[in-house]
Amino acid sequence: MGWYSGALLGSLPLLAIEKQNPIKISKKATLIIFPLSLLIMGALFALYWAYQLGGPISMVQPIQGVAITIIPALLGWFIFKEKLGLSKREKWGFLIGIIGAILILLR
């Protein structure tokens, strides 16, 4: 929760400087954001629960790392259609970044 709260609070002054309204969200976007937020929180809860059950850190940590680095970006790309604004070079850079993150996390 700290990461997301910090991101929200940190973005508000920037949005005010840019003269953008951070509260203006369509109903359709709200219907997508709320269930996705619950799913992300549920996934984090499941990972912490796996730790409490004695899951080996060598298995749980890489899964958690992949989940928190790649899944939010993919949600933005496909659910919120952010992919449409990216150039081919940016898409290749993202793909290389994903491969690098996976290799680092699974070392």
ABEGO torsion letter per residue (X at the ends): XAAAAAAAAAAAAAAAAAGBBAABBBAAAAAAAAAAAAAAAAAAAAAAAAAAAGBBAAAAAAAAAAAAAAAAAAAAAAAAGAAAABBAAAAAAAAAAAAAAAAAAAX
